Amino acid sequence: MKWMDGHCDVLYKLWKYPEGGLDFYGKGHGLDVTYPAARRAGVGMQVFAIFVPEDVPRSQAWQVALEQVDRFYEEVVRKGGLQPVRTPEELNTLTRENRMGGLLSLEGADALQGSLRHLRILSRLGVRQVGLTWNYANEAADGIEEERGGGLTRFGRELVREMQRLRMVLDVSHLSVRGFWDVMEENLPVIASHSNARAICSHRRNLMDDQIRALVDRKGLIGITFVPKFVHDDPDAATVDDLLKHIEHICSLGGEERIAFGSDFDGIEQKIPGLEHIGKLSLLGEELLKRYPEHLVKRWTWTNWYEFYAGQL
């Protein structure tokens, strides 16, 4: 089974623990996603988030984002066999040469410091996707944990339109509900890289049914995520079976063709039993095949992401 994972925080860990002995090409000490484990599980592409945590002063956010981009090219690309994916041609080489690819995504516009110039620089450095917020407010919009629940700011709308010009993908995971609907008024490709269904698990980070339908109508993708508190209202009780309930619910809303996966590995401490690291994806594939036709499972694990990026990069 071939896989594409729509979200991980490897770069954040490599930046945060520079002396921690973390090695993307090693045996996985301290990393949930490593090259050897990913390849054993059949991973053909991984989306790598650039995440600047909220405890970083805003004045340093841009520098931290650039440091994580450098980690990607120095410690993930240059050290081994991973192919950076920035264009449809580079995406095509993954299947033609049986290589693993990596796509850069910015998680939170905080790093841009209110500058479209910074967005353009990141685009030229290979960042092809942007989530406007993490959980809280920034210059572009409110995140889902911001109590006032505001939508896009003036800068946020300018940012979205510049992303459209640059052919970048917009990720609505973490965005406020009002911000989500503001984004849906714009004309650019939209995904939720790591979000589940709120009807199954009531955490506010999950998508409501009308949001899921809107993404389906827009031909966006929903990356089912492995974060236990987004899978089950009692995170300690979350199982793979509970994860599959989110898939079933999205299918019931017409989303059968819009499902993908976004693990959030290396961004979470607690794990679902049986999904502790990227190497366990093959076991999830076996569970999916017990319940769904093979052609659907292959779409969810690889083809949906692949076709989406092939049409948008």
C-alpha positions as CSV (number, residue, x, y, z in Angstrom):
1,M,0.0,0.0,0.0
2,K,1.4,3.4,-1.0
3,W,0.9,6.4,1.3
4,M,1.2,10.1,1.4
5,D,1.0,11.8,4.8
6,G,-0.3,15.3,4.8
7,H,1.2,16.7,8.0
8,C,4.1,16.1,10.3
9,D,6.3,18.3,12.6
10,V,9.7,16.7,12.0
11,L,11.2,20.1,11.2
12,Y,10.0,21.7,14.4
13,K,11.7,18.9,16.4
14,L,14.9,19.2,14.4
15,W,14.9,22.9,15.1
16,K,13.9,22.7,18.8
17,Y,16.4,20.0,19.7
18,P,19.5,20.7,17.6
19,E,21.7,18.8,20.1
20,G,19.3,16.0,20.6
21,G,20.8,13.5,18.3
22,L,17.7,13.4,16.1
23,D,18.3,11.9,12.7
24,F,15.7,11.7,10.0
25,Y,17.7,8.9,8.3
26,G,18.4,7.1,11.6
27,K,16.5,4.5,13.7
28,G,13.9,6.9,15.0
29,H,15.2,7.9,18.4
30,G,13.0,10.9,19.3
31,L,11.3,11.1,15.9
32,D,7.9,9.6,14.9
33,V,8.7,10.0,11.2
34,T,12.0,8.7,9.8
35,Y,13.0,7.8,6.3
36,P,13.6,4.1,7.0
37,A,10.3,3.6,8.8
38,A,8.4,5.6,6.2
39,R,9.8,3.6,3.3
40,R,9.1,0.3,5.0
41,A,5.5,1.4,5.4
42,G,5.2,2.4,1.8
43,V,5.3,6.2,2.2
44,G,5.9,7.9,-1.1
45,M,5.5,11.5,0.1
46,Q,5.5,13.4,3.3
47,V,4.3,17.0,3.9
48,F,6.7,18.7,6.3
49,A,5.2,21.6,8.4
50,I,7.2,24.7,9.3
51,F,5.8,25.5,12.7
52,V,6.8,28.5,14.9
53,P,5.6,27.9,18.4
54,E,3.8,30.7,20.3
55,D,6.5,31.1,22.8
56,V,8.9,32.4,20.1
57,P,8.8,36.3,20.1
58,R,7.1,37.7,17.0
59,S,10.3,39.5,16.2
60,Q,12.1,36.2,15.8
61,A,9.3,34.2,14.0
62,W,10.6,34.8,10.5
63,Q,14.1,33.8,11.4
64,V,12.8,30.6,13.0
65,A,10.8,29.7,9.9
66,L,13.9,30.2,7.8
67,E,15.9,28.0,10.1
68,Q,13.3,25.2,9.7
69,V,13.5,25.6,5.9
70,D,17.2,25.2,6.2
71,R,16.8,22.0,8.3
72,F,14.6,20.6,5.6
73,Y,17.2,21.1,2.8
74,E,20.3,20.2,5.0
75,E,19.1,17.4,7.2
76,V,16.2,15.9,5.2
77,V,17.0,16.4,1.6
78,R,20.8,16.7,1.3
79,K,21.7,13.9,3.7
80,G,19.7,11.3,1.9
81,G,17.4,10.3,-0.9
82,L,14.3,12.4,-0.3
83,Q,13.1,14.5,-3.3
84,P,11.8,18.0,-2.6
85,V,8.5,18.5,-4.3
86,R,7.8,22.0,-5.6
87,T,6.5,21.4,-9.1
88,P,4.3,18.8,-10.9
89,E,7.5,17.5,-12.6
90,E,9.2,16.8,-9.3
91,L,6.0,15.1,-8.1
92,N,6.0,12.9,-11.2
93,T,9.6,11.8,-10.5
94,L,8.4,10.1,-7.3
95,T,6.5,7.4,-9.2
96,R,8.9,7.3,-12.2
97,E,12.0,6.8,-10.0
98,N,10.3,5.2,-6.9
99,R,11.6,7.9,-4.7
100,M,10.1,9.5,-1.5
101,G,9.2,13.1,-1.8
102,G,8.8,16.0,0.7
103,L,6.6,19.1,0.4
104,L,7.0,22.1,2.6
105,S,4.0,23.7,4.3
106,L,3.8,26.7,6.6
107,E,1.6,26.1,9.7
108,G,0.6,29.6,10.8
109,A,1.2,33.0,9.1
110,D,2.8,34.3,12.3
111,A,6.1,33.7,10.7
112,L,5.3,36.2,7.8
113,Q,5.2,39.1,10.3
114,G,2.5,40.7,8.2
115,S,4.7,40.8,5.1
116,L,3.6,39.5,1.6
117,R,7.3,39.7,0.7
118,H,8.0,37.0,3.2
119,L,5.3,34.9,1.6
120,R,6.9,35.3,-1.8
121,I,10.4,34.4,-0.4
122,L,9.0,31.2,1.2
123,S,7.3,30.3,-2.1
124,R,10.6,30.7,-3.9
125,L,12.2,28.5,-1.3
126,G,9.8,25.7,-2.1
127,V,6.9,26.3,0.4
128,R,3.8,25.3,-1.6
129,Q,1.1,25.4,1.2
130,V,0.1,27.7,4.0
131,G,-2.2,27.3,7.0
132,L,-3.2,30.8,8.0
133,T,-3.2,30.1,11.8
134,W,-2.2,27.7,14.5
135,N,-4.7,27.9,17.3
136,Y,-4.6,31.6,18.1
137,A,-4.8,34.9,16.4
138,N,-2.2,36.5,14.1
139,E,-2.0,39.2,11.5
140,A,-4.0,37.1,9.0
141,A,-6.9,35.6,11.0
142,D,-8.1,34.1,14.3
143,G,-7.3,30.4,15.1
144,I,-9.9,28.0,16.4
145,E,-9.0,28.5,20.1
146,E,-9.3,32.3,19.9
147,E,-12.5,33.0,21.9
148,R,-13.6,36.0,19.8
149,G,-13.8,33.8,16.7
150,G,-12.8,36.5,14.2
151,G,-12.3,35.8,10.5
152,L,-9.8,37.0,8.0
153,T,-8.2,40.4,8.6
154,R,-7.5,42.8,5.7
155,F,-4.0,41.5,5.6
156,G,-5.4,37.9,5.7
157,R,-7.4,38.6,2.5
158,E,-4.4,40.2,0.8
159,L,-2.4,37.1,1.8
160,V,-5.0,34.7,0.4
161,R,-5.1,36.5,-2.9
162,E,-1.3,36.5,-3.1
163,M,-1.3,32.8,-2.4
164,Q,-3.8,32.4,-5.3
165,R,-1.4,34.3,-7.6
166,L,1.5,32.1,-6.5
167,R,-0.5,28.9,-6.9
168,M,-0.2,27.9,-3.3
169,V,-2.6,25.6,-1.4
170,L,-4.5,27.0,1.6
171,D,-4.9,24.7,4.7
172,V,-7.9,25.5,6.9
173,S,-6.9,23.1,9.8
174,H,-6.6,25.3,13.0
175,L,-8.6,28.2,11.4
176,S,-11.6,29.7,13.2
177,V,-15.0,28.8,11.9
178,R,-15.6,32.4,10.6
179,G,-12.2,32.3,9.0
180,F,-13.0,29.0,7.3
181,W,-16.1,30.6,5.6
182,D,-14.2,33.7,4.6
183,V,-11.6,31.5,2.9
184,M,-14.4,29.6,1.1
185,E,-15.4,32.9,-0.6
186,E,-12.0,33.0,-2.3
187,N,-10.8,31.2,-5.4
188,L,-7.9,29.0,-4.5
189,P,-7.3,25.3,-3.6
190,V,-8.3,24.5,-0.1
191,I,-7.6,21.5,2.2
192,A,-7.9,20.5,5.9
193,S,-4.5,18.8,6.2
194,H,-5.1,17.2,9.7
195,S,-8.7,17.5,10.9
196,N,-11.5,15.0,11.8
197,A,-15.3,15.1,12.1
198,R,-16.8,17.0,15.0
199,A,-20.0,14.9,14.8
200,I,-17.8,11.9,15.9
201,C,-15.5,13.8,18.3
202,S,-16.7,17.2,19.7
203,H,-13.3,18.9,19.9
204,R,-13.5,22.3,18.3
205,R,-10.5,21.6,16.1
206,N,-12.6,19.1,14.1
207,L,-14.8,20.0,11.2
208,M,-18.6,20.5,11.4
209,D,-20.8,18.7,8.8
210,D,-21.4,21.9,6.8
211,Q,-17.6,22.5,6.6
212,I,-17.0,19.0,5.4
213,R,-19.7,19.4,2.7
214,A,-18.2,22.7,1.6
215,L,-14.8,21.1,1.2
216,V,-16.3,18.2,-0.7
217,D,-18.1,20.7,-3.0
218,R,-14.9,22.6,-3.5
219,K,-13.0,19.3,-4.3
220,G,-10.7,19.9,-1.4
221,L,-9.2,17.2,0.8
222,I,-9.7,16.2,4.4
223,G,-6.6,14.6,6.1
224,I,-7.8,12.3,8.8
225,T,-5.5,12.8,11.7
226,F,-4.3,10.5,14.4
227,V,-4.4,13.0,17.4
228,P,-6.2,11.1,20.1
229,K,-8.1,14.1,21.4
230,F,-9.5,14.7,17.9
231,V,-10.4,11.1,17.5
232,H,-12.4,10.4,20.7
233,D,-13.9,12.6,23.4
234,D,-11.9,10.5,25.8
235,P,-8.4,10.6,24.3
236,D,-7.2,7.7,26.5
237,A,-9.8,5.5,24.9
238,A,-9.1,6.4,21.3
239,T,-8.5,3.4,19.0
240,V,-8.1,2.7,15.3
241,D,-11.7,1.7,15.2
242,D,-12.6,5.2,16.4
243,L,-10.5,6.7,13.7
244,L,-12.4,4.7,11.1
245,K,-15.7,6.2,12.4
246,H,-14.5,9.6,11.1
247,I,-13.9,8.1,7.7
248,E,-17.4,6.5,7.7
249,H,-19.0,9.8,8.7
250,I,-17.2,11.8,6.0
251,C,-18.3,9.1,3.5
252,S,-21.9,9.6,4.6
253,L,-21.6,13.3,3.7
254,G,-20.5,12.6,0.2
255,G,-16.8,12.8,1.0
256,E,-15.8,9.4,-0.2
257,E,-13.5,10.9,-2.9
258,R,-12.1,13.6,-0.7
259,I,-10.5,11.6,2.2
260,A,-6.8,11.5,2.8
261,F,-4.5,11.3,5.9
262,G,-2.6,13.8,7.9
263,S,-1.0,12.1,10.9
264,D,0.4,15.1,12.9
265,F,3.3,12.8,13.9
266,D,6.0,14.6,15.8
267,G,3.5,17.2,16.9
268,I,1.8,14.9,19.4
269,E,2.8,13.1,22.6
270,Q,-0.1,10.8,23.1
271,K,-0.6,8.2,20.3
272,I,-3.4,5.8,19.3
273,P,-2.4,2.2,20.2
274,G,-1.2,0.7,16.9
275,L,-0.3,4.1,15.4
276,E,2.7,5.1,17.4
277,H,4.9,6.1,14.4
278,I,5.0,6.3,10.7
279,G,6.0,2.7,10.3
280,K,2.6,1.6,11.6
281,L,0.8,2.9,8.6
282,S,0.9,-0.5,6.9
283,L,-1.2,-1.9,9.8
284,L,-3.8,0.9,9.4
285,G,-3.9,-0.1,5.7
286,E,-4.7,-3.7,6.7
287,E,-7.6,-2.4,8.9
288,L,-8.9,-0.2,6.1
289,L,-8.9,-3.1,3.6
290,K,-11.0,-5.2,6.0
291,R,-13.8,-2.7,5.7
292,Y,-13.5,-0.9,2.4
293,P,-12.9,-1.8,-1.3
294,E,-9.2,-1.7,-2.3
295,H,-9.7,1.0,-5.0
296,L,-11.1,3.3,-2.3
297,V,-8.4,2.6,0.2
298,K,-5.7,3.3,-2.4
299,R,-7.3,6.7,-3.1
300,W,-7.3,7.6,0.5
301,T,-3.8,6.5,1.2
302,W,-2.1,8.0,-1.9
303,T,-4.1,8.9,-5.0
304,N,-6.3,11.7,-3.6
305,W,-3.3,13.6,-2.3
306,Y,-1.2,12.8,-5.5
307,E,-3.9,14.0,-7.9
308,F,-4.7,17.1,-5.9
309,Y,-1.1,18.3,-5.8
310,A,-0.5,17.3,-9.4
311,G,-3.3,19.7,-10.3
312,Q,-2.3,22.6,-8.0
313,L,1.5,22.9,-7.7
